[in-house]
Amino acid sequence: MPELTYIIETADIDAEGRTFQIAADSAQRQALTERLGLLDLKELSATGRAWRDGEGPTILVEGQFTAEVVQKCVVTLEPLESSLNEAFRVRFLAPKDWTTHQEGDVEVSPEDEDIEPIEGASIDLGATVTEYLALAIDPYPRRPDADFRFDTGAEDDPGPFAALAKLRNKV
């Protein structure tokens, strides 16, 4: 079962659309914390709108989520808090349209919305928000004041041929 669910029935969505609001409770945030490898997920909420694209089965979802995450700095290993505020836009296609989309040679630009299949008679917007949250989290969080220095000890180690170099002058 997904950590965060917010199911909307596709039959309930028309061309005018409907708005949605999602707020993860503490149990959902804890489950997402574990799944995403965070130290803490202090807040996660999303708002948006879902509407049918014309008279067809395609559904468009546009929204915005905010989150307060705590991660481990990759340099100091100290907790690092960050605020996320991201927009998302997804086009959900009916199974026959999804198959056509998968088989076709489609050019996608960065401005295009993501395309997902409609599975069954509903869409889980909680799962969609979770996917976008996972993409927005910095995979290598680093504190701004973290100073990384890698000491190889090269100045102290003369190398494997230092002993031979000393013998060269004696021969």
Secondary structure by P-SEA (a helix, b strand, c coil): cccbbbbbbccccccccbbbbbbbcaaaaaaaaaaacccccccccccccccccccccbbbbbbcccbbbbbcccccccbbbbbbbbbbbbbbbcaaaaaaaaaccccccccccbbbbbccccccaaaaaaaaaaaacccccccccbbbbbbcccccccccaaaaaaacccc
